[in-house]
Amino acid sequence: MVGVLVLTRHGQSEWNKLNLFTGWKDPKLTELGEAEAKKGGEELKKYGYTDFDMAFTSDLTRAQSTLAIILKEIGQEGISTKKDQALNERDYGELTGLNKDDARKKWGEDQVHIWRRSYDVPPPGGESLELTAKRVLPYYEKEIKPAVLAGKKVLVAAHGNSLRAMIMSLEGMTGEQIVNTELATGVPIVYKIDESGKVLEKKTLE
Ligand SMILES: O=C(O)[C@@H](CO)OP(=O)(O)O
């Protein structure tokens, strides 16, 4: 039996556009973000992914809106959907709301890069990718993975860092390998997975 897991980062948010550390803040999608989500839905439709069994998203508007736009585009608006904080973006702590370029000026390129893309160094008062994975992966293992291993088709709309945690687990990567992988906004990544959890195919629909 082969299950399908589609991971999609939300479209551009108001704070992505303003280049602000976002984390658990809850800005809406921009018009571009809505268009990116629609394009993601169109790509799924083009490849025949219009029959998902269930969907998952975070507790944040930008991911929920992305999911709603995709589901509308593929004609699956009524599908069973679970929303959970466990799939939220990493908490950016004291950096939340600061401009990323201003932060580089204040603390230096290297320090800001360490906060953004090291595996285990959290930003002040916030979560590292390691800490993010510690709350994302138990939820993934309990709610998402069993459905995929049972052959279901599952759609997830979430965030750069919550998705990195899942990709790390799916592809058997180390934290150091995944941190510098950038996920494009609104682009679906399709995994075909067998009942043992082995990834048979990965395709990025852009
Ligand atoms: O600001 C954020 O919440 C995230 C995603 O936009 O930023 P980063 O790319 O630094 O993980």
The ligand as an ORCA input file, in Angstrom:
! r2SCAN-3c Opt
* xyz 0 1
  O      10.045     34.703     10.381
  C       9.726     33.507     10.477
  O       8.865     33.081     11.261
  C      10.429     32.482      9.603
  C       9.659     32.153      8.370
  O       9.295     33.263      7.622
  O      11.674     33.016      9.251
  P      13.031     32.188      9.019
  O      13.182     32.097      7.535
  O      14.069     33.042      9.656
  O      12.931     30.850      9.676
*
